[in-house]
Amino acid sequence: MRLVYGKEMQALDRYTIEDFGIPGIILMENAGRGTAELIISRFAPEAQRGVLVVCGPGNNGGDGFVIARHLFQRGFPVKVLSLAPQEKFRGDAAVNFQIAAEMGLIAGFILEEKDLSLLEEALKECALVVDAIFGTGLTRQVEGRFAGAIEMINQAGKPVVAVDIPSGLSADTGRPLGQAIKAALTATMALPKVGQVIYPGRELVGELEIVDISMPAKVIAQLAPPRFWLQENWAAGALKPRKPDTHKGTYGHLVVLAGSRGKTGAAILTCQGALRGGAGLVTLVCPQSLNPVFETTLTEAMTYPLPQETAHASLAQEAYQNILLFCERKKAVALGPGFGLHPDTLALSQKLVATLDLPMVVDADGISALAGEPFHLKRAPAPRVITPHPGELARFLAVNKDEIQKDRLAAARYTAQETGAVVVLKGAATVIAAPDGREAVNSSGNPGLASGGSGDVLTGLIGALLAQGYEAFVAACLGVFIHGLAADILAQRKGPYGYLAKEVAEHIPAALKEITLRRNFFGDRDHL
């Protein structure tokens, strides 16, 4: 499913109205009716005890008037409070205000902060609140009576349904613009917005539902940006079906460059992620002194021991030519987990990233080797995927970690453009950016993934997908989603956290099964 910023959604609306010829009042009617139906399906008992619709001075308020009308027509007791005088409403919103007024639904106006007493009383009498104060176009800080109304609604302890977006939440950054509504359910129009699916906005949105306002699919396909919200339906369309007459050679040979003294687990988990992710063959290129550890642990993967830097048991620069020769006729490379930070090993990482002519996913120590030196990625002769967490990306860009977290998608986008690599910025709602402008935000995963080794499994999984021939951005997106879904399945079976990274790897086949079962029914083949 496509994912948009506020201004992009406004542009789609304008094109639908002005060029496609669908009147705005029809879109508003569809938005209000669809939200009302959603309210009835989710909150009918609360709605029967009284609904308070709080409307602001714009089209979001217009949607609120339509919602109030449809709920009233279905027999639910409804009151509307307006935070703007009648003359402030224009166009379609003015039409729907007038209809609501003629039906006797307008219970009062809150035009100054002293008028908030009306809201206080109305909140005591209702069982459900509809927030139609501000929409996705809001960019300024919320102040005055609007901030007071939002705070009062949040403190009332009543379930809130937000119309399009919780009022006060930035549709672009997911950050509150001062005060913001905390909703139980958000009914957003046509497409999800970036600020609704990244944190902290994801927590304020509550359950997110998309309301079909009859925006033509042609408009979305042609004009919506190549930014995607990764869900199971999308994965069902992206995952390639396997034919019966295939063999291990069909699914690629992945070379894993990982492991050093004290970090053998990272290499093992990377290989497990790759094997569970469907790579036909996996070989771990490792320091020769550690080979006995890997040979007794990795029964399905092969090993290729090479000369090492003695003190830290990590691969040395002298292994470079051997690695180049070994990688001939292989399909992809995963580099970095536990690879080591000895200067000799860092130099080897840089050289391999810059010269090895195979698709490569780079993580952990591999990213550390590139910190402050993105030109190694720019020189690469084949696609590169880097998978930093915020701290690693901050070191890579030589900025403060808070700068990364302030706008994670923007940070990933900038890094992709600067390096020419696909960037997977890990964390809650992992974001992915490609140098050609494609972007994605992941929907799967849970806090149980916040443990050592999870990223190593992801690296192996993305490497396996590269080895199977997936294009770099698709491999990154699919790997991130499958990894998160495996963790979600595991959390349901074992508990919300405390499970192990190796167990996430073990549940990758279950995630693949769930996605495959959906393919014939719900596959969303929106082009990446």
LOKOL-733361 format. One record per residue (C-alpha): residue number from 1; residue in one letter; y negated, x negated, z. Coordinates in nm, 4 decimals. Example, Ala and Ser with C-alpha at 12.3 -4.5 7.8 and 13.67 -1.06 7.14 Angstrom:
2
PT guro lotor        v        u        w
PT    1     A   0.4500  -1.2300   0.7800
PT    2     S   0.1060  -1.3670   0.7140
//
This chain:
528
PT guro lotor        v        u        w
PT    1     M   0.0000   0.0000   0.0000
PT    2     R  -0.3478  -0.1263  -0.0864
PT    3     L  -0.5822  -0.2253   0.1945
PT    4     V  -0.9617  -0.2046   0.1654
PT    5     Y  -1.2890  -0.3002   0.3300
PT    6     G  -1.5510  -0.0330   0.3992
PT    7     K  -1.7685  -0.1039   0.0933
PT    8     E  -1.4634  -0.1166  -0.1308
PT    9     M  -1.3623   0.2311  -0.0120
PT   10     Q  -1.7141   0.3592  -0.0788
PT   11     A  -1.6962   0.2185  -0.4326
PT   12     L  -1.3630   0.3942  -0.4917
PT   13     D  -1.5140   0.7199  -0.3664
PT   14     R  -1.8146   0.6828  -0.5992
PT   15     Y  -1.5960   0.6106  -0.9006
PT   16     T  -1.3739   0.9088  -0.8228
PT   17     I  -1.6786   1.1367  -0.8036
PT   18     E  -1.9049   0.9960  -1.0746
PT   19     D  -1.6626   0.8645  -1.3355
PT   20     F  -1.3403   1.0556  -1.2742
PT   21     G  -1.5254   1.3816  -1.2203
PT   22     I  -1.3777   1.5029  -0.8915
PT   23     P  -1.6643   1.6553  -0.6888
PT   24     G  -1.7295   1.4994  -0.3509
PT   25     I  -1.7059   1.8343  -0.1787
PT   26     I  -1.3427   1.8612  -0.2943
PT   27     L  -1.2645   1.5184  -0.1479
PT   28     M  -1.4314   1.6258   0.1788
PT   29     E  -1.2380   1.9508   0.1811
PT   30     N  -0.9108   1.7672   0.1244
PT   31     A  -0.9949   1.5175   0.3983
PT   32     G  -1.0762   1.7879   0.6509
PT   33     R  -0.7839   2.0123   0.5649
PT   34     G  -0.5385   1.7213   0.5684
PT   35     T  -0.6634   1.6051   0.9066
PT   36     A  -0.6457   1.9571   1.0481
PT   37     E  -0.2850   1.9873   0.9321
PT   38     L  -0.2077   1.6535   1.0920
PT   39     I  -0.3632   1.7694   1.4194
PT   40     I  -0.1561   2.0870   1.4170
PT   41     S   0.1647   1.8922   1.3509
PT   42     R   0.1015   1.6365   1.6283
PT   43     F  -0.1152   1.8084   1.8886
PT   44     A  -0.0573   2.1844   1.8583
PT   45     P  -0.0062   2.2410   2.2354
PT   46     E  -0.3297   2.0563   2.3172
PT   47     A  -0.5161   2.2281   2.0324
PT   48     Q  -0.4140   2.5688   2.1651
PT   49     R  -0.5969   2.4864   2.4874
PT   50     G  -0.9183   2.3993   2.3060
PT   51     V  -1.0488   2.1485   2.0516
PT   52     L  -1.3846   1.9751   2.0738
PT   53     V  -1.5131   1.8281   1.7458
PT   54     V  -1.7959   1.5773   1.7891
PT   55     C  -1.9849   1.5180   1.4639
PT   56     G  -2.2222   1.2420   1.3641
PT   57     P  -2.4979   1.2308   1.0978
PT   58     G  -2.3079   1.1636   0.7757
PT   59     N  -2.0040   1.2451   0.5683
PT   60     N  -1.7785   1.1679   0.8640
PT   61     G  -1.9550   1.4525   1.0419
PT   62     G  -1.9048   1.6630   0.7277
PT   63     D  -1.5311   1.5988   0.7528
PT   64     G  -1.5524   1.7143   1.1143
PT   65     F  -1.7081   2.0477   1.0156
PT   66     V  -1.4251   2.1076   0.7668
PT   67     I  -1.1638   2.0202   1.0314
PT   68     A  -1.3240   2.2620   1.2768
PT   69     R  -1.3233   2.5404   1.0174
PT   70     H  -0.9560   2.4960   0.9282
PT   71     L  -0.8453   2.4802   1.2916
PT   72     F  -1.0503   2.7908   1.3709
PT   73     Q  -0.8987   2.9756   1.0741
PT   74     R  -0.5531   2.8906   1.2109
PT   75     G  -0.6403   3.0538   1.5430
PT   76     F  -0.7238   2.7499   1.7572
PT   77     P  -1.0247   2.7656   1.9916
PT   78     V  -1.2821   2.5188   1.8532
PT   79     K  -1.6278   2.3969   1.9540
PT   80     V  -1.8490   2.1609   1.7558
PT   81     L  -2.1177   1.9394   1.9044
PT   82     S  -2.3513   1.7652   1.6620
PT   83     L  -2.5156   1.4308   1.7377
PT   84     A  -2.7697   1.4955   1.4611
PT   85     P  -3.0065   1.7833   1.3801
PT   86     Q  -2.9251   2.0079   1.0862
PT   87     E  -3.1912   1.8532   0.8634
PT   88     K  -3.0232   1.5104   0.8864
PT   89     F  -2.7182   1.6302   0.6958
PT   90     R  -2.7279   1.5899   0.3191
PT   91     G  -2.5156   1.6977   0.0244
PT   92     D  -2.1569   1.7948   0.0965
PT   93     A  -2.1993   1.7424   0.4716
PT   94     A  -2.4959   1.9842   0.4732
PT   95     V  -2.2904   2.2476   0.2907
PT   96     N  -2.0103   2.2242   0.5443
PT   97     F  -2.2525   2.2219   0.8369
PT   98     Q  -2.3972   2.5505   0.7108
PT   99     I  -2.0514   2.7062   0.6786
PT  100     A  -1.9566   2.5974   1.0297
PT  101     A  -2.2840   2.7342   1.1641
PT  102     E  -2.2316   3.0713   0.9908
PT  103     M  -1.8860   3.0872   1.1508
PT  104     G  -2.0401   3.0325   1.4930
PT  105     L  -1.8662   2.6991   1.5535
PT  106     I  -2.1747   2.4884   1.6356
PT  107     A  -2.1942   2.4917   2.0160
PT  108     G  -2.4934   2.2607   2.0539
PT  109     F  -2.6853   1.9495   1.9606
PT  110     I  -2.7044   1.6130   2.1359
PT  111     L  -3.0307   1.4665   2.0099
PT  112     E  -3.1305   1.2618   2.3147
PT  113     E  -2.9383   1.0851   2.5883
PT  114     K  -3.0251   1.3612   2.8348
PT  115     D  -2.8345   1.6041   2.6127
PT  116     L  -2.5086   1.4220   2.6873
PT  117     S  -2.4596   1.6711   2.9720
PT  118     L  -2.3512   1.9177   2.7003
PT  119     L  -2.0734   1.6782   2.6006
PT  120     E  -1.9741   1.6221   2.9617
PT  121     E  -1.9224   1.9955   3.0150
PT  122     A  -1.7438   2.0473   2.6836
PT  123     L  -1.5025   1.7633   2.7595
PT  124     K  -1.4001   1.9371   3.0811
PT  125     E  -1.3096   2.2533   2.8918
PT  126     C  -1.1130   2.1090   2.5974
PT  127     A  -0.7678   1.9533   2.5740
PT  128     L  -0.8188   1.7594   2.2482
PT  129     V  -1.1161   1.5711   2.1020
PT  130     V  -1.1830   1.5100   1.7337
PT  131     D  -1.4038   1.2057   1.6795
PT  132     A  -1.6127   1.2565   1.3628
PT  133     I  -1.9165   1.0549   1.4712
PT  134     F  -1.9159   0.7472   1.2461
PT  135     G  -1.7059   0.6511   0.9457
PT  136     T  -1.6070   0.3294   0.7726
PT  137     G  -1.9602   0.2555   0.6489
PT  138     L  -2.0883   0.1648   0.9956
PT  139     T  -2.2141  -0.1951   1.0207
PT  140     R  -2.4782  -0.1829   1.2954
PT  141     Q  -2.4320  -0.1903   1.6721
PT  142     V  -2.3801   0.1495   1.8338
PT  143     E  -2.6616   0.2354   2.0739
PT  144     G  -2.8336   0.5188   2.2588
PT  145     R  -2.6784   0.8639   2.2709
PT  146     F  -2.4057   0.7572   2.0272
PT  147     A  -2.2872   0.4794   2.2589
PT  148     G  -2.3119   0.7191   2.5518
PT  149     A  -2.1034   0.9815   2.3709
PT  150     I  -1.8327   0.7303   2.2800
PT  151     E  -1.8139   0.6008   2.6359
PT  152     M  -1.7959   0.9531   2.7742
PT  153     I  -1.5164   1.0530   2.5342
PT  154     N  -1.3157   0.7418   2.6243
PT  155     Q  -1.3496   0.8163   2.9952
PT  156     A  -1.2517   1.1829   2.9635
PT  157     G  -0.8791   1.1092   2.9538
PT  158     K  -0.8180   1.3515   2.6657
PT  159     P  -0.6249   1.2564   2.3491
PT  160     V  -0.8620   1.1708   2.0667
PT  161     V  -0.8025   1.2102   1.6931
PT  162     A  -1.0367   0.9807   1.4996
PT  163     V  -1.1520   1.0929   1.1560
PT  164     D  -1.1109   0.8031   0.9098
PT  165     I  -1.1747   0.5360   1.1762
PT  166     P  -1.2493   0.5318   1.5507
PT  167     S  -1.6268   0.5564   1.5752
PT  168     G  -1.7872   0.2219   1.6502
PT  169     L  -1.5026   0.0140   1.5060
PT  170     S  -1.5814  -0.2206   1.2174
PT  171     A  -1.3729  -0.1272   0.9149
PT  172     D  -1.3904  -0.4910   0.8029
PT  173     T  -1.3304  -0.7082   1.1098
PT  174     G  -1.1461  -0.4714   1.3439
PT  175     R  -1.3999  -0.5505   1.6175
PT  176     P  -1.6017  -0.2922   1.8130
PT  177     L  -1.9689  -0.2722   1.7218
PT  178     G  -2.0656  -0.2344   2.0858
PT  179     Q  -1.8843   0.0809   2.1963
PT  180     A  -1.5816   0.2112   2.0046
PT  181     I  -1.3525   0.5116   2.0433
PT  182     K  -0.9975   0.4500   2.1622
PT  183     A  -0.7928   0.6996   1.9623
PT  184     A  -0.4427   0.8331   2.0056
PT  185     L  -0.4274   0.9046   1.6314
PT  186     T  -0.6460   0.8004   1.3400
PT  187     A  -0.6384   1.0051   1.0211
PT  188     T  -0.7768   0.7718   0.7557
PT  189     M  -0.8633   0.8820   0.4057
PT  190     A  -0.6737   0.7680   0.0945
PT  191     L  -0.6129   0.4060   0.1985
PT  192     P  -0.5903   0.2053   0.5214
PT  193     K  -0.8866  -0.0166   0.6086
PT  194     V  -0.8604  -0.3829   0.7067
PT  195     G  -1.0157  -0.3255   1.0498
PT  196     Q  -0.7507  -0.0659   1.1321
PT  197     V  -0.4520  -0.2962   1.0898
PT  198     I  -0.5762  -0.6204   1.2482
PT  199     Y  -0.6505  -0.6799   1.6149
PT  200     P  -0.8298  -0.5649   1.8204
PT  201     G  -0.8827  -0.2655   1.5917
PT  202     R  -0.5101  -0.2011   1.5658
PT  203     E  -0.5032  -0.1118   1.9371
PT  204     L  -0.8043   0.1228   1.9153
PT  205     V  -0.6676   0.3121   1.6150
PT  206     G  -0.3544   0.4359   1.7925
PT  207     E  -0.1107   0.5844   1.5438
PT  208     L  -0.2438   0.5464   1.1895
PT  209     E  -0.1809   0.8183   0.9312
PT  210     I  -0.3022   0.8227   0.5712
PT  211     V  -0.4507   1.1532   0.4517
PT  212     D  -0.4142   1.2266   0.0805
PT  213     I  -0.7561   1.3391  -0.0440
PT  214     S  -0.6394   1.3546  -0.4085
PT  215     M  -0.7997   1.0252  -0.5087
PT  216     P  -0.6225   0.9578  -0.8401
PT  217     A  -0.3538   0.6903  -0.8305
PT  218     K  -0.5097   0.5505  -1.1489
PT  219     V  -0.8343   0.4812  -0.9620
PT  220     I  -0.6504   0.2964  -0.6870
PT  221     A  -0.4313   0.0997  -0.9275
PT  222     Q  -0.7234  -0.0111  -1.1442
PT  223     L  -1.0052  -0.0607  -0.8939
PT  224     A  -0.8598  -0.1254  -0.5490
PT  225     P  -0.8533  -0.4983  -0.4657
PT  226     P  -0.5208  -0.6897  -0.4637
PT  227     R  -0.4938  -0.6677  -0.0870
PT  228     F  -0.1837  -0.5157   0.0660
PT  229     W  -0.0603  -0.3688   0.3915
PT  230     L   0.2977  -0.4865   0.4189
PT  231     Q   0.5291  -0.2027   0.5184
PT  232     E   0.8938  -0.1226   0.4670
PT  233     N   0.8311   0.0799   0.1520
PT  234     W   0.6501  -0.2172  -0.0017
PT  235     A   0.9327  -0.4530   0.0969
PT  236     A   1.1870  -0.2184  -0.0605
PT  237     G   1.0062  -0.2553  -0.3906
PT  238     A   0.9577  -0.6327  -0.3612
PT  239     L   1.3122  -0.7274  -0.2587
PT  240     K   1.5244  -0.8130  -0.5621
PT  241     P   1.8625  -0.6386  -0.5852
PT  242     R   2.1668  -0.8655  -0.6008
PT  243     K   2.4143  -0.8209  -0.8839
PT  244     P   2.7888  -0.8347  -0.8111
PT  245     D   2.8625  -1.1145  -1.0596
PT  246     T   2.6656  -1.3910  -0.8850
PT  247     H   2.7502  -1.7022  -0.6847
PT  248     K   2.5818  -1.9439  -0.4430
PT  249     G   2.4171  -2.1306  -0.7278
PT  250     T   2.2372  -1.8110  -0.8270
PT  251     Y   2.0382  -1.8096  -0.5042
PT  252     G   1.9068  -2.1615  -0.5006
PT  253     H   1.9472  -2.4818  -0.3051
PT  254     L   1.6856  -2.5303  -0.0309
PT  255     V   1.6079  -2.8770   0.1029
PT  256     V   1.4901  -2.8776   0.4666
PT  257     L   1.2894  -3.1773   0.5874
PT  258     A   1.2769  -3.1329   0.9623
PT  259     G   1.3820  -3.2706   1.2988
PT  260     S   1.3171  -3.5785   1.5100
PT  261     R   1.4141  -3.6943   1.8580
PT  262     G   1.3432  -3.4119   2.1049
PT  263     K   1.2866  -3.1635   1.8212
PT  264     T   1.6336  -3.1123   1.6789
PT  265     G   1.6142  -2.7424   1.7648
PT  266     A   1.3273  -2.6903   1.5187
PT  267     A   1.5395  -2.8237   1.2324
PT  268     I   1.8405  -2.6155   1.3348
PT  269     L   1.6366  -2.2940   1.3557
PT  270     T   1.4748  -2.3612   1.0176
PT  271     C   1.8187  -2.3964   0.8593
PT  272     Q   1.9420  -2.0820   1.0322
PT  273     G   1.6416  -1.8867   0.9033
PT  274     A   1.7126  -2.0142   0.5528
PT  275     L   2.0829  -1.9310   0.5630
PT  276     R   2.0227  -1.5841   0.7051
PT  277     G   1.7507  -1.5337   0.4449
PT  278     G   2.0014  -1.5654   0.1623
PT  279     A   1.9601  -1.9168   0.0241
PT  280     G   2.2711  -2.0102  -0.1698
PT  281     L   2.2806  -2.3644  -0.0304
PT  282     V   2.0841  -2.5405   0.2433
PT  283     T   2.0729  -2.9134   0.3059
PT  284     L   1.8939  -3.0703   0.6007
PT  285     V   1.7497  -3.4130   0.5224
PT  286     C   1.7411  -3.5779   0.8632
PT  287     P   1.7071  -3.9102   1.0508
PT  288     Q   2.0434  -4.0874   1.0416
PT  289     S   2.0766  -4.1266   1.4193
PT  290     L   2.0482  -3.7490   1.4663
PT  291     N   2.3003  -3.6600   1.1986
PT  292     P   2.5911  -3.6155   1.4462
PT  293     V   2.3889  -3.3495   1.6315
PT  294     F   2.3233  -3.1536   1.3137
PT  295     E   2.6728  -3.1877   1.1680
PT  296     T   2.8284  -3.0382   1.4802
PT  297     T   2.5710  -2.7578   1.5050
PT  298     L   2.5049  -2.6513   1.1460
PT  299     T   2.8441  -2.5466   1.0168
PT  300     E   2.7095  -2.3652   0.7090
PT  301     A   2.4354  -2.6122   0.6127
PT  302     M   2.4867  -2.9598   0.4738
PT  303     T   2.3103  -3.2731   0.5966
PT  304     Y   2.1725  -3.5779   0.4206
PT  305     P   2.0924  -3.8580   0.6692
PT  306     L   1.8276  -4.1142   0.5708
PT  307     P   1.6520  -4.4210   0.7187
PT  308     Q   1.4344  -4.3463   1.0164
PT  309     E   1.1420  -4.4774   1.2127
PT  310     T   1.3377  -4.6194   1.5061
PT  311     A   1.1192  -4.5475   1.8079
PT  312     H   1.0906  -4.1685   1.7568
PT  313     A   1.3951  -4.1074   1.5367
PT  314     S   1.1878  -3.9478   1.2606
PT  315     L   1.2101  -4.0151   0.8895
PT  316     A   1.0265  -4.3224   0.7653
PT  317     Q   0.8263  -4.3814   0.4476
PT  318     E   1.1120  -4.5832   0.3033
PT  319     A   1.3058  -4.2553   0.2731
PT  320     Y   1.0596  -4.1294   0.0104
PT  321     Q   1.2460  -4.2397  -0.3026
PT  322     N   1.5779  -4.1154  -0.1673
PT  323     I   1.4223  -3.7763  -0.0995
PT  324     L   1.2769  -3.7575  -0.4518
PT  325     L   1.6147  -3.8363  -0.6037
PT  326     F   1.7976  -3.5918  -0.3768
PT  327     C   1.5553  -3.3092  -0.4635
PT  328     E   1.6365  -3.3271  -0.8318
PT  329     R   1.7872  -2.9972  -0.9509
PT  330     K   1.7103  -2.8347  -0.6142
PT  331     K   1.4967  -2.5182  -0.6046
PT  332     A   1.2613  -2.5423  -0.3066
PT  333     V   1.1674  -2.7411   0.0041
PT  334     A   1.0815  -2.6535   0.3651
PT  335     L   0.8918  -2.9339   0.5379
PT  336     G   0.7562  -2.9898   0.8842
PT  337     P   0.9319  -2.8206   1.1781
PT  338     G   0.9885  -3.0924   1.4381
PT  339     F   0.9441  -3.3522   1.1624
PT  340     G   0.7580  -3.5929   1.3900
PT  341     L   0.4047  -3.7239   1.4371
PT  342     H   0.4633  -4.0982   1.4076
PT  343     P   0.2059  -4.2441   1.1609
PT  344     D   0.4845  -4.3489   0.9260
PT  345     T   0.6276  -3.9952   0.9248
PT  346     L   0.2839  -3.8386   0.8791
PT  347     A   0.2280  -4.0596   0.5741
PT  348     L   0.5665  -3.9532   0.4357
PT  349     S   0.4725  -3.5853   0.4818
PT  350     Q   0.1429  -3.6327   0.2990
PT  351     K   0.3119  -3.8097   0.0090
PT  352     L   0.5823  -3.5439  -0.0277
PT  353     V   0.3320  -3.2576  -0.0160
PT  354     A   0.1185  -3.4238  -0.2831
PT  355     T   0.3923  -3.5303  -0.5238
PT  356     L   0.7176  -3.3363  -0.4913
PT  357     D   0.7495  -3.1072  -0.7923
PT  358     L   0.9218  -2.8165  -0.6167
PT  359     P   0.7868  -2.5034  -0.4430
PT  360     M   0.7374  -2.5965  -0.0781
PT  361     V   0.6654  -2.4260   0.2526
PT  362     V   0.4870  -2.6504   0.5032
PT  363     D   0.4766  -2.5832   0.8771
PT  364     A   0.4170  -2.7437   1.2170
PT  365     D   0.4144  -3.1266   1.1988
PT  366     G   0.3764  -3.1010   0.8222
PT  367     I   0.0474  -2.9136   0.8701
PT  368     S  -0.0641  -3.1639   1.1340
PT  369     A  -0.0131  -3.4400   0.8760
PT  370     L  -0.2627  -3.2627   0.6480
PT  371     A  -0.5319  -3.1944   0.9097
PT  372     G  -0.8707  -3.2859   0.7649
PT  373     E  -0.7078  -3.3963   0.4377
PT  374     P  -0.6624  -3.0841   0.2204
PT  375     F  -0.6690  -3.2946  -0.0967
PT  376     H  -0.2953  -3.3583  -0.0541
PT  377     L  -0.2388  -2.9874  -0.1110
PT  378     K  -0.4842  -2.9774  -0.4015
PT  379     R  -0.2880  -3.2522  -0.5785
PT  380     A   0.0471  -3.0755  -0.5413
PT  381     P   0.2306  -3.0230  -0.8726
PT  382     A   0.4068  -2.7038  -0.7577
PT  383     P   0.3240  -2.4031  -0.5361
PT  384     R   0.2651  -2.4656  -0.1658
PT  385     V   0.2824  -2.2212   0.1247
PT  386     I   0.1389  -2.3319   0.4596
PT  387     T   0.2170  -2.1384   0.7780
PT  388     P  -0.0278  -2.2398   1.0535
PT  389     H  -0.0893  -2.0658   1.3822
PT  390     P  -0.4605  -2.0367   1.4744
PT  391     G  -0.4673  -2.3665   1.6645
PT  392     E  -0.3122  -2.5539   1.3725
PT  393     L  -0.5531  -2.3995   1.1245
PT  394     A  -0.8465  -2.4857   1.3518
PT  395     R  -0.7367  -2.8508   1.3548
PT  396     F  -0.6738  -2.8411   0.9808
PT  397     L  -1.0278  -2.7152   0.9135
PT  398     A  -1.1877  -2.9092   1.2023
PT  399     V  -1.3379  -2.5936   1.3535
PT  400     N  -1.3127  -2.4119   1.6853
PT  401     K  -1.0117  -2.1833   1.7277
PT  402     D  -1.2471  -1.8952   1.8140
PT  403     E  -1.3950  -1.9238   1.4641
PT  404     I  -1.0499  -1.8640   1.3190
PT  405     Q  -0.9795  -1.5656   1.5414
PT  406     K  -1.3196  -1.4067   1.4783
PT  407     D  -1.2117  -1.3087   1.1262
PT  408     R  -0.8540  -1.4148   1.0583
PT  409     L  -0.8379  -1.2796   0.7048
PT  410     A  -1.1596  -1.4566   0.6066
PT  411     A  -1.0259  -1.7831   0.7541
PT  412     A  -0.7017  -1.7537   0.5577
PT  413     R  -0.8919  -1.6632   0.2399
PT  414     Y  -1.1230  -1.9639   0.2716
PT  415     T  -0.8325  -2.2018   0.3347
PT  416     A  -0.6398  -2.0709   0.0344
PT  417     Q  -0.9407  -2.1192  -0.1916
PT  418     E  -1.0076  -2.4695  -0.0567
PT  419     T  -0.6492  -2.5952  -0.0781
PT  420     G  -0.4891  -2.4022  -0.3623
PT  421     A  -0.2045  -2.3073  -0.1260
PT  422     V  -0.0809  -1.9696  -0.0093
PT  423     V  -0.1843  -1.9440   0.3559
PT  424     V   0.0190  -1.7587   0.6185
PT  425     L  -0.1976  -1.7367   0.9309
PT  426     K   0.0518  -1.6448   1.2004
PT  427     G  -0.0195  -1.4244   1.5004
PT  428     A  -0.0384  -1.0572   1.5866
PT  429     A  -0.0774  -0.8898   1.2451
PT  430     T  -0.0072  -1.2063   1.0455
PT  431     V  -0.2355  -1.2368   0.7420
PT  432     I  -0.1511  -1.3949   0.4073
PT  433     A  -0.3956  -1.5170   0.1408
PT  434     A  -0.3382  -1.6653  -0.2034
PT  435     P  -0.5825  -1.8844  -0.3970
PT  436     D  -0.5959  -1.6264  -0.6781
PT  437     G  -0.7486  -1.3671  -0.4434
PT  438     R  -0.4420  -1.1685  -0.3383
PT  439     E  -0.4253  -1.0922   0.0330
PT  440     A  -0.1990  -0.9077   0.2753
PT  441     V  -0.1761  -0.7999   0.6384
PT  442     N   0.1656  -0.7580   0.7981
PT  443     S   0.2675  -0.4460   0.9893
PT  444     S   0.5976  -0.5642   1.1415
PT  445     G   0.6678  -0.7753   1.4490
PT  446     N   0.6069  -0.7518   1.8227
PT  447     P   0.5012  -0.9704   2.1199
PT  448     G   0.8590  -1.0920   2.1669
PT  449     L   0.7965  -1.3281   1.8745
PT  450     A   0.5518  -1.5224   2.0909
PT  451     S   0.8116  -1.7825   2.1863
PT  452     G   0.9128  -2.1296   2.0733
PT  453     G   1.1171  -2.1486   1.7564
PT  454     S   1.0086  -1.8204   1.5965
PT  455     G   0.7894  -2.0023   1.3473
PT  456     D   1.0725  -2.2369   1.2517
PT  457     V   1.2904  -1.9392   1.1592
PT  458     L   1.0042  -1.8001   0.9482
PT  459     T   0.9661  -2.1335   0.7685
PT  460     G   1.3344  -2.1353   0.6765
PT  461     L   1.3190  -1.7726   0.5630
PT  462     I   1.0196  -1.8300   0.3342
PT  463     G   1.1901  -2.1434   0.2027
PT  464     A   1.5018  -1.9396   0.1236
PT  465     L   1.2958  -1.6878  -0.0724
PT  466     L   1.1246  -1.9655  -0.2674
PT  467     A   1.4682  -2.1091  -0.3475
PT  468     Q   1.5770  -1.7670  -0.4747
PT  469     G   1.2944  -1.7690  -0.7258
PT  470     Y   1.0343  -1.5497  -0.5573
PT  471     E   0.6756  -1.6337  -0.6494
PT  472     A   0.4962  -1.8109  -0.3624
PT  473     F   0.2719  -1.5246  -0.2449
PT  474     V   0.5531  -1.2688  -0.2664
PT  475     A   0.7904  -1.5076  -0.0834
PT  476     A   0.5344  -1.5525   0.1927
PT  477     C   0.4671  -1.1784   0.2276
PT  478     L   0.8321  -1.0797   0.2136
PT  479     G   0.9319  -1.3554   0.4562
PT  480     V   0.6677  -1.2523   0.7084
PT  481     F   0.7634  -0.8844   0.6885
PT  482     I   1.1408  -0.9426   0.7120
PT  483     H   1.0915  -1.1827   1.0047
PT  484     G   0.8850  -0.9241   1.1926
PT  485     L   1.1270  -0.6425   1.1113
PT  486     A   1.4204  -0.8492   1.2395
PT  487     A   1.2306  -0.8925   1.5653
PT  488     D   1.1550  -0.5183   1.5800
PT  489     I   1.5242  -0.4350   1.5379
PT  490     L   1.6098  -0.6902   1.8045
PT  491     A   1.3479  -0.5504   2.0446
PT  492     Q   1.4998  -0.2034   2.0077
PT  493     R   1.8457  -0.3362   2.0871
PT  494     K   1.7675  -0.5880   2.3614
PT  495     G   1.4204  -0.5230   2.4998
PT  496     P   1.0552  -0.5909   2.4163
PT  497     Y   1.0695  -0.9670   2.4814
PT  498     G   1.2923  -1.2415   2.6161
PT  499     Y   1.5100  -1.2602   2.3072
PT  500     L   1.5578  -1.5972   2.1361
PT  501     A   1.4421  -1.7340   1.8024
PT  502     K   1.8032  -1.7857   1.6942
PT  503     E   1.8647  -1.4167   1.7637
PT  504     V   1.5743  -1.3296   1.5321
PT  505     A   1.7495  -1.5334   1.2620
PT  506     E   2.0759  -1.3512   1.3346
PT  507     H   1.9026  -1.0153   1.2821
PT  508     I   1.7539  -1.1016   0.9425
PT  509     P   2.0590  -0.9452   0.7654
PT  510     A   2.0007  -0.6221   0.9608
PT  511     A   1.6396  -0.6210   0.8410
PT  512     L   1.7524  -0.6821   0.4840
PT  513     K   1.9994  -0.3955   0.5168
PT  514     E   1.7291  -0.1580   0.6371
PT  515     I   1.4985  -0.2548   0.3500
PT  516     T   1.7773  -0.2297   0.0931
PT  517     L   1.8719   0.1206   0.2102
PT  518     R   1.5179   0.2331   0.1369
PT  519     R   1.4981   0.0829  -0.2087
PT  520     N   1.6360   0.3775  -0.4050
PT  521     F   1.4297   0.6313  -0.2156
PT  522     F   1.0943   0.4899  -0.1109
PT  523     G   1.0381   0.1671  -0.3050
PT  524     D   0.6611   0.1093  -0.3377
PT  525     R   0.6297  -0.1208  -0.6371
PT  526     D   0.2558  -0.1752  -0.6075
PT  527     H   0.2041  -0.4954  -0.8052
PT  528     L   0.1395  -0.8105  -0.6043
//
